[in-house]
């Protein structure tokens, strides 16, 4: 079970826009509700490399 949680948190969602600064653990996070671009799924490590930080709603 802990392995499943670790895998789930190794992939995150973000709004594929130039102004997006946050990543989200769930695609349905209310922080993504204003996204006018595509919501993409990437690795947590890649999101952090891009300078993204965790959404304040999560």
C-alpha distance matrix in Angstrom:
0.0 3.8 5.3 5.2 6.6 8.9 10.1 10.9 12.8 14.5 16.5 18.7 21.7 25.3 28.7 30.6 33.8 35.9 35.5 31.7 30.4 26.9 23.5 21.0 17.3 18.2 21.1 22.4 22.8 26.3 27.1 27.3 29.6 32.8 31.8 34.8 33.5 30.6 27.0 25.3 21.9 21.9 19.8 19.4 21.6 24.3 24.4 25.0 27.5 29.3 29.6 27.3 25.8 23.2 24.6 25.8 24.4 20.7
3.8 0.0 3.8 5.4 5.1 6.2 8.7 9.9 10.8 12.4 15.0 17.2 20.5 23.9 27.5 29.4 32.3 34.1 33.6 29.9 28.2 24.8 21.5 19.5 15.9 17.6 20.8 22.3 22.1 25.6 25.9 26.4 29.0 31.9 31.0 34.1 32.7 30.0 26.4 24.6 21.0 20.5 18.0 17.1 19.0 22.0 22.1 22.2 24.8 26.8 26.9 24.8 23.2 20.7 22.6 23.7 22.8 19.0
5.3 3.8 0.0 3.8 5.4 5.0 6.2 8.6 10.0 10.5 13.1 16.0 19.4 22.8 26.4 27.9 31.1 32.8 32.7 29.1 27.6 24.4 20.9 19.2 15.8 17.4 20.3 22.3 22.5 26.1 26.2 26.2 29.0 31.7 30.3 33.2 31.5 28.6 25.1 22.8 19.1 18.3 15.8 15.5 17.1 19.9 20.6 21.0 23.2 25.3 25.9 24.0 22.9 20.9 22.9 24.7 23.9 20.2
5.2 5.4 3.8 0.0 3.8 5.4 5.1 6.1 8.7 9.9 11.5 14.1 17.1 20.7 24.1 25.8 29.1 31.2 31.0 27.3 26.3 22.9 19.3 17.1 13.5 14.5 17.2 19.1 19.6 23.4 23.8 23.5 26.1 29.0 27.7 30.5 28.9 25.9 22.4 20.4 16.8 16.8 14.9 14.9 17.2 19.6 19.8 20.8 23.2 24.8 25.4 23.1 22.1 19.8 21.3 23.2 22.0 18.4
6.6 5.1 5.4 3.8 0.0 3.8 5.4 5.1 6.3 8.6 10.5 12.4 15.5 18.9 22.5 24.5 27.5 29.4 28.9 25.1 23.7 20.3 16.9 14.6 11.0 12.5 15.7 17.4 17.3 20.9 21.1 21.4 24.1 26.9 25.9 29.0 27.6 25.0 21.3 19.7 16.2 16.1 14.1 13.2 15.8 18.4 18.0 18.6 21.5 23.0 23.1 20.7 19.2 16.7 18.2 19.8 18.7 15.0
8.9 6.2 5.0 5.4 3.8 0.0 3.8 5.5 5.3 6.2 9.2 11.7 15.3 18.4 22.1 23.7 26.7 28.3 28.0 24.3 22.7 19.5 16.1 14.7 11.5 13.9 16.9 19.1 18.7 22.3 21.9 22.1 25.1 27.6 26.2 29.2 27.5 24.9 21.4 19.2 15.6 14.6 11.9 10.9 12.8 15.7 16.0 16.2 18.7 20.7 21.0 19.0 17.9 15.9 18.2 20.1 19.7 16.0
10.1 8.7 6.2 5.1 5.4 3.8 0.0 3.8 5.4 5.1 7.0 10.2 13.6 17.0 20.6 21.8 25.0 26.9 27.0 23.4 22.3 19.3 15.7 14.3 11.1 12.9 15.3 18.0 18.2 22.0 21.6 21.1 24.2 26.6 24.8 27.5 25.5 22.6 19.2 16.7 13.0 12.2 9.9 10.1 12.2 14.5 15.1 16.1 18.2 19.9 20.9 18.9 18.4 16.7 18.7 21.1 20.5 17.1
10.9 9.9 8.6 6.1 5.1 5.5 3.8 0.0 3.8 5.5 5.9 8.0 11.0 14.6 18.1 19.8 23.0 25.1 25.0 21.2 20.3 17.0 13.4 11.3 7.8 9.3 11.8 14.3 14.6 18.3 18.3 17.8 20.7 23.3 21.8 24.7 23.0 20.2 16.6 14.7 11.2 11.3 9.9 9.8 12.8 14.7 14.3 15.8 18.4 19.4 20.1 17.5 16.8 14.5 16.0 18.3 17.3 14.0
12.8 10.8 10.0 8.7 6.3 5.3 5.4 3.8 0.0 3.8 5.4 6.7 10.2 13.3 17.0 18.8 21.7 23.4 22.9 19.2 17.7 14.5 11.0 9.5 6.5 9.3 12.3 14.7 14.0 17.6 16.9 16.9 20.2 22.4 21.0 24.1 22.6 20.2 16.5 14.7 11.4 10.7 8.7 7.2 10.3 12.6 11.8 12.6 15.6 16.8 17.0 14.5 13.5 11.4 13.3 15.7 15.3 11.9
14.5 12.4 10.5 9.9 8.6 6.2 5.1 5.5 3.8 0.0 3.8 6.7 10.4 13.3 17.0 18.0 21.0 22.5 22.6 19.1 17.7 15.0 11.5 11.0 8.9 11.7 13.8 16.8 16.4 19.9 18.8 18.3 21.8 23.7 21.7 24.5 22.4 19.8 16.5 13.9 10.3 8.6 5.7 5.1 7.5 9.8 10.1 11.1 13.3 14.9 15.8 14.0 13.8 12.6 15.1 17.9 18.0 14.9
16.5 15.0 13.1 11.5 10.5 9.2 7.0 5.9 5.4 3.8 0.0 3.8 7.1 10.2 13.8 14.8 18.0 19.9 20.2 16.7 16.0 13.3 9.7 9.1 7.3 9.4 10.7 14.1 14.1 17.6 16.5 15.5 18.9 20.7 18.5 21.1 18.9 16.1 12.8 10.2 6.6 5.5 4.3 5.1 8.3 9.2 9.0 11.2 13.3 14.0 15.3 13.0 13.4 12.3 14.0 17.3 17.1 14.4
18.7 17.2 16.0 14.1 12.4 11.7 10.2 8.0 6.7 6.7 3.8 0.0 3.8 6.8 10.5 12.2 15.1 17.2 17.1 13.4 12.8 9.9 6.2 5.5 4.9 7.0 8.1 11.4 11.0 14.2 12.9 11.9 15.4 17.1 15.0 17.8 16.0 13.7 10.1 8.3 5.6 5.6 5.9 5.6 9.3 9.4 7.7 10.2 12.8 12.6 13.5 10.6 10.8 9.5 10.7 14.1 13.9 11.8
21.7 20.5 19.4 17.1 15.5 15.3 13.6 11.0 10.2 10.4 7.1 3.8 0.0 3.8 7.1 9.1 12.1 14.7 14.6 11.0 11.4 8.8 5.6 5.0 6.2 6.6 6.0 9.4 9.2 12.0 10.6 8.7 12.2 13.7 11.4 14.1 12.3 10.1 6.5 5.5 4.5 6.3 8.5 8.7 11.9 11.0 8.7 11.8 14.1 12.8 13.8 10.6 11.4 10.2 10.3 13.8 13.4 12.1
25.3 23.9 22.8 20.7 18.9 18.4 17.0 14.6 13.3 13.3 10.2 6.8 3.8 0.0 3.8 6.1 8.6 11.0 10.9 7.3 8.4 6.6 4.9 6.2 9.0 9.4 8.2 10.8 10.0 11.9 9.5 7.5 11.0 11.5 8.9 11.5 9.7 8.5 5.5 5.5 6.6 7.8 10.3 10.2 12.8 11.1 8.2 11.3 13.2 11.1 11.9 8.7 10.2 10.0 9.6 13.3 13.4 13.1
28.7 27.5 26.4 24.1 22.5 22.1 20.6 18.1 17.0 17.0 13.8 10.5 7.1 3.8 0.0 3.8 5.6 8.8 8.7 6.0 8.6 8.1 7.9 9.2 12.2 11.9 9.7 11.7 11.2 12.0 9.6 6.8 9.6 9.1 5.8 7.9 6.2 6.0 4.6 6.4 9.1 10.7 13.6 13.8 16.0 13.8 11.0 14.0 15.4 12.6 13.4 10.6 12.4 12.6 11.5 14.8 14.9 15.4
30.6 29.4 27.9 25.8 24.5 23.7 21.8 19.8 18.8 18.0 14.8 12.2 9.1 6.1 3.8 0.0 3.8 7.0 8.6 7.0 9.9 10.5 10.4 12.2 15.0 14.9 12.6 15.0 14.9 15.8 13.3 10.5 12.9 11.9 8.3 8.8 5.8 5.5 5.9 6.3 9.5 10.5 13.7 14.5 16.1 13.1 11.1 14.3 14.8 11.7 13.4 11.5 14.2 15.1 14.6 18.1 18.5 18.9
33.8 32.3 31.1 29.1 27.5 26.7 25.0 23.0 21.7 21.0 18.0 15.1 12.1 8.6 5.6 3.8 0.0 3.8 5.5 5.5 9.0 10.8 11.9 14.2 17.5 17.5 15.3 17.2 16.5 16.6 13.8 11.4 13.4 11.3 8.2 8.2 6.1 7.8 8.9 10.1 13.1 13.8 16.7 17.0 18.3 15.3 12.9 15.5 15.8 12.2 13.4 11.9 14.6 16.0 15.3 18.3 19.2 20.1
35.9 34.1 32.8 31.2 29.4 28.3 26.9 25.1 23.4 22.5 19.9 17.2 14.7 11.0 8.8 7.0 3.8 0.0 3.8 5.8 8.5 11.4 13.3 16.2 19.6 20.2 18.5 20.3 19.1 19.1 15.9 14.2 16.3 13.9 11.2 11.3 9.7 11.6 12.5 13.1 15.8 15.7 18.0 18.0 18.6 15.5 13.3 15.2 15.0 11.2 12.0 11.5 14.5 16.7 16.3 19.1 20.6 21.7
35.5 33.6 32.7 31.0 28.9 28.0 27.0 25.0 22.9 22.6 20.2 17.1 14.6 10.9 8.7 8.6 5.5 3.8 0.0 3.8 6.3 9.4 12.1 14.9 18.6 19.3 17.9 19.2 17.4 16.9 13.4 12.5 14.5 11.9 10.1 11.0 10.6 12.8 13.1 14.3 16.7 16.8 18.9 18.1 19.0 16.6 13.6 15.0 15.6 11.9 11.5 10.5 12.7 14.7 13.8 16.2 17.9 19.4
31.7 29.9 29.1 27.3 25.1 24.3 23.4 21.2 19.2 19.1 16.7 13.4 11.0 7.3 6.0 7.0 5.5 5.8 3.8 0.0 3.8 6.0 8.4 11.1 14.8 15.6 14.5 16.0 14.1 14.1 10.6 9.7 12.4 10.6 8.7 10.6 9.9 11.3 10.5 11.6 13.6 13.7 15.7 14.8 16.2 14.0 10.8 12.5 13.7 10.3 9.9 7.8 9.8 11.4 10.5 13.4 14.9 16.0
30.4 28.2 27.6 26.3 23.7 22.7 22.3 20.3 17.7 17.7 16.0 12.8 11.4 8.4 8.6 9.9 9.0 8.5 6.3 3.8 0.0 3.8 7.1 10.4 13.9 15.6 15.4 16.9 14.4 14.6 10.9 11.1 14.2 13.0 11.6 14.1 13.5 14.4 12.9 13.4 14.4 13.9 15.0 13.3 14.4 12.9 9.4 10.0 11.7 8.9 7.2 4.9 6.4 8.6 8.5 11.2 13.5 14.3
26.9 24.8 24.4 22.9 20.3 19.5 19.3 17.0 14.5 15.0 13.3 9.9 8.8 6.6 8.1 10.5 10.8 11.4 9.4 6.0 3.8 0.0 3.8 6.7 10.3 12.1 12.4 13.9 11.2 12.0 8.5 9.1 12.6 12.4 11.3 14.5 13.9 14.1 11.8 12.1 12.5 12.3 13.2 11.1 13.0 12.3 8.5 9.3 12.0 10.0 8.5 4.9 4.8 5.4 5.2 8.5 10.4 10.7
23.5 21.5 20.9 19.3 16.9 16.1 15.7 13.4 11.0 11.5 9.7 6.2 5.6 4.9 7.9 10.4 11.9 13.3 12.1 8.4 7.1 3.8 0.0 3.8 7.0 9.1 9.8 11.9 9.8 11.8 9.0 9.0 12.8 13.5 12.0 15.2 14.2 13.3 10.3 9.9 9.4 9.3 10.0 8.1 10.8 10.4 6.8 8.5 11.6 10.3 9.7 6.0 5.9 5.1 5.8 9.6 10.5 9.7
21.0 19.5 19.2 17.1 14.6 14.7 14.3 11.3 9.5 11.0 9.1 5.5 5.0 6.2 9.2 12.2 14.2 16.2 14.9 11.1 10.4 6.7 3.8 0.0 3.8 5.5 7.0 8.8 6.7 9.4 7.7 7.9 11.4 13.2 12.2 15.7 14.9 13.7 10.2 10.3 9.3 10.3 11.0 9.4 12.8 12.9 9.8 11.6 14.8 13.9 13.4 9.7 8.7 6.3 5.8 9.1 8.6 7.3
17.3 15.9 15.8 13.5 11.0 11.5 11.1 7.8 6.5 8.9 7.3 4.9 6.2 9.0 12.2 15.0 17.5 19.6 18.6 14.8 13.9 10.3 7.0 3.8 0.0 3.8 6.9 8.9 7.6 11.2 10.6 10.7 13.8 16.2 15.2 18.6 17.7 15.8 12.0 11.5 9.5 10.5 10.5 9.1 12.8 13.7 11.4 13.0 16.3 16.1 15.9 12.4 11.2 8.3 8.6 11.2 10.1 7.5
18.2 17.6 17.4 14.5 12.5 13.9 12.9 9.3 9.3 11.7 9.4 7.0 6.6 9.4 11.9 14.9 17.5 20.2 19.3 15.6 15.6 12.1 9.1 5.5 3.8 0.0 3.8 5.4 5.5 9.3 9.8 9.2 11.6 14.6 13.8 17.0 16.4 14.4 10.7 11.0 9.6 11.8 12.8 12.2 16.0 16.3 14.0 16.2 19.2 18.5 18.6 15.0 14.1 11.3 10.4 12.7 10.6 8.8
21.1 20.8 20.3 17.2 15.7 16.9 15.3 11.8 12.3 13.8 10.7 8.1 6.0 8.2 9.7 12.6 15.3 18.5 17.9 14.5 15.4 12.4 9.8 7.0 6.9 3.8 0.0 3.8 5.6 8.8 9.4 7.4 9.4 12.3 11.1 13.9 13.2 11.1 7.6 8.7 8.4 11.5 13.5 13.7 17.3 16.8 14.5 17.3 19.9 18.6 19.1 15.6 15.5 13.2 11.8 14.4 12.4 11.5
22.4 22.3 22.3 19.1 17.4 19.1 18.0 14.3 14.7 16.8 14.1 11.4 9.4 10.8 11.7 15.0 17.2 20.3 19.2 16.0 16.9 13.9 11.9 8.8 8.9 5.4 3.8 0.0 3.8 6.3 8.3 7.0 7.8 11.3 11.3 14.2 14.5 13.1 10.1 12.0 12.2 15.2 17.1 16.9 20.5 20.2 17.6 20.0 22.9 21.5 21.5 17.8 17.1 14.4 12.2 14.0 11.2 11.0
22.8 22.1 22.5 19.6 17.3 18.7 18.2 14.6 14.0 16.4 14.1 11.0 9.2 10.0 11.2 14.9 16.5 19.1 17.4 14.1 14.4 11.2 9.8 6.7 7.6 5.5 5.6 3.8 0.0 3.8 5.3 5.6 7.2 10.4 10.9 14.4 15.0 14.2 11.1 12.9 13.0 15.4 16.9 15.8 19.4 19.3 16.2 18.1 21.3 19.9 19.3 15.5 14.3 11.4 8.8 10.2 7.4 7.7
26.3 25.6 26.1 23.4 20.9 22.3 22.0 18.3 17.6 19.9 17.6 14.2 12.0 11.9 12.0 15.8 16.6 19.1 16.9 14.1 14.6 12.0 11.8 9.4 11.2 9.3 8.8 6.3 3.8 0.0 3.8 5.3 5.1 8.2 9.9 13.4 14.9 15.0 12.6 15.1 15.9 18.3 20.0 18.8 22.1 21.8 18.5 20.2 23.3 21.4 20.5 16.8 15.5 12.9 9.5 10.1 7.3 9.3
27.1 25.9 26.2 23.8 21.1 21.9 21.6 18.3 16.9 18.8 16.5 12.9 10.6 9.5 9.6 13.3 13.8 15.9 13.4 10.6 10.9 8.5 9.0 7.7 10.6 9.8 9.4 8.3 5.3 3.8 0.0 3.8 5.6 7.2 8.4 12.1 13.4 13.9 11.4 13.8 14.8 16.6 18.2 16.7 19.8 19.3 15.7 17.2 20.2 18.1 17.0 13.4 12.3 10.2 6.7 7.9 6.6 8.8
27.3 26.4 26.2 23.5 21.4 22.1 21.1 17.8 16.9 18.3 15.5 11.9 8.7 7.5 6.8 10.5 11.4 14.2 12.5 9.7 11.1 9.1 9.0 7.9 10.7 9.2 7.4 7.0 5.6 5.3 3.8 0.0 3.8 5.5 5.4 9.1 10.0 10.2 7.9 10.8 12.4 14.7 17.0 16.3 19.4 18.3 15.0 17.3 19.8 17.5 17.2 13.6 13.5 11.9 9.1 11.3 10.0 11.4
29.6 29.0 29.0 26.1 24.1 25.1 24.2 20.7 20.2 21.8 18.9 15.4 12.2 11.0 9.6 12.9 13.4 16.3 14.5 12.4 14.2 12.6 12.8 11.4 13.8 11.6 9.4 7.8 7.2 5.1 5.6 3.8 0.0 3.8 5.6 8.5 10.6 11.4 10.0 13.4 15.4 18.1 20.6 20.0 23.1 22.0 18.7 21.1 23.5 21.0 20.7 17.2 17.0 15.3 12.1 13.5 11.7 13.7
32.8 31.9 31.7 29.0 26.9 27.6 26.6 23.3 22.4 23.7 20.7 17.1 13.7 11.5 9.1 11.9 11.3 13.9 11.9 10.6 13.0 12.4 13.5 13.2 16.2 14.6 12.3 11.3 10.4 8.2 7.2 5.5 3.8 0.0 3.8 6.2 9.1 11.1 10.7 14.2 16.7 19.1 21.7 21.2 23.9 22.3 19.0 21.2 23.3 20.3 19.9 16.8 17.1 16.2 13.1 14.5 13.5 15.9
31.8 31.0 30.3 27.7 25.9 26.2 24.8 21.8 21.0 21.7 18.5 15.0 11.4 8.9 5.8 8.3 8.2 11.2 10.1 8.7 11.6 11.3 12.0 12.2 15.2 13.8 11.1 11.3 10.9 9.9 8.4 5.4 5.6 3.8 0.0 3.8 5.5 7.4 7.4 10.9 13.8 16.1 19.1 19.0 21.5 19.5 16.5 19.2 20.9 17.8 18.0 15.1 16.1 15.7 13.2 15.5 14.9 16.6
34.8 34.1 33.2 30.5 29.0 29.2 27.5 24.7 24.1 24.5 21.1 17.8 14.1 11.5 7.9 8.8 8.2 11.3 11.0 10.6 14.1 14.5 15.2 15.7 18.6 17.0 13.9 14.2 14.4 13.4 12.1 9.1 8.5 6.2 3.8 0.0 3.8 7.0 8.8 12.1 15.6 18.0 21.3 21.7 23.9 21.5 18.8 21.7 22.9 19.6 20.2 17.7 19.2 19.2 16.9 19.2 18.6 20.3
33.5 32.7 31.5 28.9 27.6 27.5 25.5 23.0 22.6 22.4 18.9 16.0 12.3 9.7 6.2 5.8 6.1 9.7 10.6 9.9 13.5 13.9 14.2 14.9 17.7 16.4 13.2 14.5 15.0 14.9 13.4 10.0 10.6 9.1 5.5 3.8 0.0 3.8 6.5 9.2 12.9 15.1 18.6 19.5 21.5 18.8 16.6 19.7 20.5 17.3 18.6 16.3 18.4 18.7 17.1 19.9 19.6 20.7
30.6 30.0 28.6 25.9 25.0 24.9 22.6 20.2 20.2 19.8 16.1 13.7 10.1 8.5 6.0 5.5 7.8 11.6 12.8 11.3 14.4 14.1 13.3 13.7 15.8 14.4 11.1 13.1 14.2 15.0 13.9 10.2 11.4 11.1 7.4 7.0 3.8 0.0 3.8 6.1 9.8 12.4 16.1 17.5 19.7 17.0 15.2 18.7 19.6 16.8 18.5 16.2 18.3 18.2 17.1 20.2 19.7 20.1
27.0 26.4 25.1 22.4 21.3 21.4 19.2 16.6 16.5 16.5 12.8 10.1 6.5 5.5 4.6 5.9 8.9 12.5 13.1 10.5 12.9 11.8 10.3 10.2 12.0 10.7 7.6 10.1 11.1 12.6 11.4 7.9 10.0 10.7 7.4 8.8 6.5 3.8 0.0 3.8 7.0 9.9 13.4 14.5 17.1 15.0 12.9 16.4 17.8 15.5 16.9 14.1 15.7 15.2 14.1 17.4 16.6 16.7
25.3 24.6 22.8 20.4 19.7 19.2 16.7 14.7 14.7 13.9 10.2 8.3 5.5 5.5 6.4 6.3 10.1 13.1 14.3 11.6 13.4 12.1 9.9 10.3 11.5 11.0 8.7 12.0 12.9 15.1 13.8 10.8 13.4 14.2 10.9 12.1 9.2 6.1 3.8 0.0 3.8 6.5 10.1 11.9 14.3 12.0 10.7 14.4 15.5 13.6 15.6 13.2 15.2 15.0 14.9 18.5 18.1 17.4
21.9 21.0 19.1 16.8 16.2 15.6 13.0 11.2 11.4 10.3 6.6 5.6 4.5 6.6 9.1 9.5 13.1 15.8 16.7 13.6 14.4 12.5 9.4 9.3 9.5 9.6 8.4 12.2 13.0 15.9 14.8 12.4 15.4 16.7 13.8 15.6 12.9 9.8 7.0 3.8 0.0 3.8 7.1 9.2 11.8 10.3 9.5 13.1 14.4 13.5 15.5 13.1 14.6 14.0 14.6 18.2 17.8 16.3
21.9 20.5 18.3 16.8 16.1 14.6 12.2 11.3 10.7 8.6 5.5 5.6 6.3 7.8 10.7 10.5 13.8 15.7 16.8 13.7 13.9 12.3 9.3 10.3 10.5 11.8 11.5 15.2 15.4 18.3 16.6 14.7 18.1 19.1 16.1 18.0 15.1 12.4 9.9 6.5 3.8 0.0 3.8 6.5 8.4 6.7 6.8 10.2 11.2 10.8 13.2 11.4 13.3 13.4 14.9 18.6 18.9 17.1
19.8 18.0 15.8 14.9 14.1 11.9 9.9 9.9 8.7 5.7 4.3 5.9 8.5 10.3 13.6 13.7 16.7 18.0 18.9 15.7 15.0 13.2 10.0 11.0 10.5 12.8 13.5 17.1 16.9 20.0 18.2 17.0 20.6 21.7 19.1 21.3 18.6 16.1 13.4 10.1 7.1 3.8 0.0 3.8 5.3 5.2 6.3 8.7 9.8 10.8 12.8 11.4 12.8 12.9 15.2 18.7 19.3 16.9
19.4 17.1 15.5 14.9 13.2 10.9 10.1 9.8 7.2 5.1 5.1 5.6 8.7 10.2 13.8 14.5 17.0 18.0 18.1 14.8 13.3 11.1 8.1 9.4 9.1 12.2 13.7 16.9 15.8 18.8 16.7 16.3 20.0 21.2 19.0 21.7 19.5 17.5 14.5 11.9 9.2 6.5 3.8 0.0 3.8 5.5 5.1 6.2 8.6 9.9 10.8 9.2 9.7 9.8 12.6 15.8 16.8 14.3
21.6 19.0 17.1 17.2 15.8 12.8 12.2 12.8 10.3 7.5 8.3 9.3 11.9 12.8 16.0 16.1 18.3 18.6 19.0 16.2 14.4 13.0 10.8 12.8 12.8 16.0 17.3 20.5 19.4 22.1 19.8 19.4 23.1 23.9 21.5 23.9 21.5 19.7 17.1 14.3 11.8 8.4 5.3 3.8 0.0 3.8 5.5 5.2 6.1 8.7 9.9 9.7 10.9 12.0 15.2 18.3 19.8 17.5
24.3 22.0 19.9 19.6 18.4 15.7 14.5 14.7 12.6 9.8 9.2 9.4 11.0 11.1 13.8 13.1 15.3 15.5 16.6 14.0 12.9 12.3 10.4 12.9 13.7 16.3 16.8 20.2 19.3 21.8 19.3 18.3 22.0 22.3 19.5 21.5 18.8 17.0 15.0 12.0 10.3 6.7 5.2 5.5 3.8 0.0 3.8 5.4 4.9 6.2 8.8 8.8 11.2 12.8 15.6 19.0 20.5 18.7
24.4 22.1 20.6 19.8 18.0 16.0 15.1 14.3 11.8 10.1 9.0 7.7 8.7 8.2 11.0 11.1 12.9 13.3 13.6 10.8 9.4 8.5 6.8 9.8 11.4 14.0 14.5 17.6 16.2 18.5 15.7 15.0 18.7 19.0 16.5 18.8 16.6 15.2 12.9 10.7 9.5 6.8 6.3 5.1 5.5 3.8 0.0 3.8 5.4 5.1 6.6 5.4 7.8 9.5 11.9 15.4 17.0 15.6
25.0 22.2 21.0 20.8 18.6 16.2 16.1 15.8 12.6 11.1 11.2 10.2 11.8 11.3 14.0 14.3 15.5 15.2 15.0 12.5 10.0 9.3 8.5 11.6 13.0 16.2 17.3 20.0 18.1 20.2 17.2 17.3 21.1 21.2 19.2 21.7 19.7 18.7 16.4 14.4 13.1 10.2 8.7 6.2 5.2 5.4 3.8 0.0 3.8 5.3 5.0 5.1 6.6 9.0 12.2 15.2 17.4 15.9
27.5 24.8 23.2 23.2 21.5 18.7 18.2 18.4 15.6 13.3 13.3 12.8 14.1 13.2 15.4 14.8 15.8 15.0 15.6 13.7 11.7 12.0 11.6 14.8 16.3 19.2 19.9 22.9 21.3 23.3 20.2 19.8 23.5 23.3 20.9 22.9 20.5 19.6 17.8 15.5 14.4 11.2 9.8 8.6 6.1 4.9 5.4 3.8 0.0 3.8 5.3 7.4 9.9 12.7 15.6 18.7 21.0 19.6
29.3 26.8 25.3 24.8 23.0 20.7 19.9 19.4 16.8 14.9 14.0 12.6 12.8 11.1 12.6 11.7 12.2 11.2 11.9 10.3 8.9 10.0 10.3 13.9 16.1 18.5 18.6 21.5 19.9 21.4 18.1 17.5 21.0 20.3 17.8 19.6 17.3 16.8 15.5 13.6 13.5 10.8 10.8 9.9 8.7 6.2 5.1 5.3 3.8 0.0 3.8 5.7 9.2 12.2 14.5 17.7 19.9 19.2
29.6 26.9 25.9 25.4 23.1 21.0 20.9 20.1 17.0 15.8 15.3 13.5 13.8 11.9 13.4 13.4 13.4 12.0 11.5 9.9 7.2 8.5 9.7 13.4 15.9 18.6 19.1 21.5 19.3 20.5 17.0 17.2 20.7 19.9 18.0 20.2 18.6 18.5 16.9 15.6 15.5 13.2 12.8 10.8 9.9 8.8 6.6 5.0 5.3 3.8 0.0 3.8 6.6 10.2 12.5 15.2 18.0 17.5
27.3 24.8 24.0 23.1 20.7 19.0 18.9 17.5 14.5 14.0 13.0 10.6 10.6 8.7 10.6 11.5 11.9 11.5 10.5 7.8 4.9 4.9 6.0 9.7 12.4 15.0 15.6 17.8 15.5 16.8 13.4 13.6 17.2 16.8 15.1 17.7 16.3 16.2 14.1 13.2 13.1 11.4 11.4 9.2 9.7 8.8 5.4 5.1 7.4 5.7 3.8 0.0 3.8 6.9 9.0 12.0 14.5 14.0
25.8 23.2 22.9 22.1 19.2 17.9 18.4 16.8 13.5 13.8 13.4 10.8 11.4 10.2 12.4 14.2 14.6 14.5 12.7 9.8 6.4 4.8 5.9 8.7 11.2 14.1 15.5 17.1 14.3 15.5 12.3 13.5 17.0 17.1 16.1 19.2 18.4 18.3 15.7 15.2 14.6 13.3 12.8 9.7 10.9 11.2 7.8 6.6 9.9 9.2 6.6 3.8 0.0 3.8 6.5 8.9 11.7 11.1
23.2 20.7 20.9 19.8 16.7 15.9 16.7 14.5 11.4 12.6 12.3 9.5 10.2 10.0 12.6 15.1 16.0 16.7 14.7 11.4 8.6 5.4 5.1 6.3 8.3 11.3 13.2 14.4 11.4 12.9 10.2 11.9 15.3 16.2 15.7 19.2 18.7 18.2 15.2 15.0 14.0 13.4 12.9 9.8 12.0 12.8 9.5 9.0 12.7 12.2 10.2 6.9 3.8 0.0 3.8 6.4 8.5 7.4
24.6 22.6 22.9 21.3 18.2 18.2 18.7 16.0 13.3 15.1 14.0 10.7 10.3 9.6 11.5 14.6 15.3 16.3 13.8 10.5 8.5 5.2 5.8 5.8 8.6 10.4 11.8 12.2 8.8 9.5 6.7 9.1 12.1 13.1 13.2 16.9 17.1 17.1 14.1 14.9 14.6 14.9 15.2 12.6 15.2 15.6 11.9 12.2 15.6 14.5 12.5 9.0 6.5 3.8 0.0 3.8 5.5 5.9
25.8 23.7 24.7 23.2 19.8 20.1 21.1 18.3 15.7 17.9 17.3 14.1 13.8 13.3 14.8 18.1 18.3 19.1 16.2 13.4 11.2 8.5 9.6 9.1 11.2 12.7 14.4 14.0 10.2 10.1 7.9 11.3 13.5 14.5 15.5 19.2 19.9 20.2 17.4 18.5 18.2 18.6 18.7 15.8 18.3 19.0 15.4 15.2 18.7 17.7 15.2 12.0 8.9 6.4 3.8 0.0 3.8 5.5
24.4 22.8 23.9 22.0 18.7 19.7 20.5 17.3 15.3 18.0 17.1 13.9 13.4 13.4 14.9 18.5 19.2 20.6 17.9 14.9 13.5 10.4 10.5 8.6 10.1 10.6 12.4 11.2 7.4 7.3 6.6 10.0 11.7 13.5 14.9 18.6 19.6 19.7 16.6 18.1 17.8 18.9 19.3 16.8 19.8 20.5 17.0 17.4 21.0 19.9 18.0 14.5 11.7 8.5 5.5 3.8 0.0 3.8
20.7 19.0 20.2 18.4 15.0 16.0 17.1 14.0 11.9 14.9 14.4 11.8 12.1 13.1 15.4 18.9 20.1 21.7 19.4 16.0 14.3 10.7 9.7 7.3 7.5 8.8 11.5 11.0 7.7 9.3 8.8 11.4 13.7 15.9 16.6 20.3 20.7 20.1 16.7 17.4 16.3 17.1 16.9 14.3 17.5 18.7 15.6 15.9 19.6 19.2 17.5 14.0 11.1 7.4 5.9 5.5 3.8 0.0
